[in-house]
Amino acid sequence: MLLELLYDLGLETRTVHVLLGVTVGLIFGVAAQVSRFCLRRAVAGNPDERKSAAGVWMTALAIAILTVQGLSVAGFADLSEHRWLSADLPLAALIVGGLLFGAGMVLARGCASRLTVLWASGNLRALSVLIIFAITAHAMLKGVLAPVREFIGSPNVTAPVASLADLPGGAAVWAALTGLILLAFAARSGARWLHLALGAVIGLVVAVGWAATTVLLMDEFDPLPTQSIAFTLPWTETLFWTVASTAIPASFGTGFIGGVLGGAFTSALLRGELRLESFESPGQTLRYSAGGLLMGAGGVLAGGCTVGAGLAGGATLSVAALVALIAIVAGASGTAAALAQTGFQGARASA
């Protein structure tokens, strides 16, 4: 019915997907800019803010899990054929990619989502890292680094279950269990209630993406990829569309990146937080550039970033997404510890 109404308005499915991406991107951009939403802050940020940052991130994951699983049970989301729910796991790629991405986001002092928000606020360091991130990811997907991706990603391990929902108790039990545990931690995290509420909004945005692209806007005669919010693939699509828009149509991901930039910019403008910042030294430039490269390669191997794999993937209760998320956290923790041990001066550079 929804697609029939849109056709009556003269809107094609692809156009609607782009508009959906812009809409959810705007919401994400505002929520992430105000709450400073970023997994790196929870894992390797200032010790005084790690617990509160983790609370916001866990709130987003909990709401995403509960909402996505609820919509799936109600028939408004169908993730059964998505790659996240395959029992054949590219285990080496998930682990190596996650470790690389985690290390990269510590070196760049922000994951891809946080850097996108920072760029919209005037941070030129973030822009430089995102360009390197997008080019590297594209090279891993379709360019000179594709053989590396294929080599690492070719061995598959068949897991006993593809999702926690396949365990005894089913989706309802495991969604409720994980969601309540995450929310209980978030309530004790010391995070501001406004930030927790914005984390919940981000979780709802994840659910909207899955529901819209799998059921509500699915056109059986002209199917488009089923997806939710992410940054690795959307940034590669945005890069390619920017330089070849007459040959490559815009996508949900392209609209999402544009929406995030617009939402974060508007929020920063209204809050008086727009300011130009750049690199302070060649050493800092090298560190941030290395971070962008590692995140680009790692995001492709792991199947997504902290948002695409960790948040949107985690909402499906996918074992593969869980492995990728654990590897990202491990890579970030290990890199932060190594930088602290070596006393590397870039480790204390301003964000």
ABEGO torsion letter per residue (X at the ends): XAAAAAAAAGBBAAAAAAAAAAAAAAAAAAAAAAAGBBAAAAAABBAAAAAAAAAAAAAAAAAAAAAAAAAAAAGABBAAABAAABABBBAAAAAAAAAAAAAAAAAAGEBAAAAAAAAAAGBAAAAAAAAAAAAAAAAAAABAAAAAAAAAAABBBBBABABAAABBGEAAAAAAAAAAAAAAAAAAAGBBAAAAAAAAAAAAAAAAAAAAAAAAABBAABBBBBBBBBAAAAAAAAAAAAAAAAABBBBAAAAAAAAAAAAAAAAAAAAGABBBBBBABAAAAAAAAAAAAAAAAAAAAAGEBAAAAAAAAAAAGBAAAAAAAAAAAAAAAAAAAAAAAAGBAAAABBX
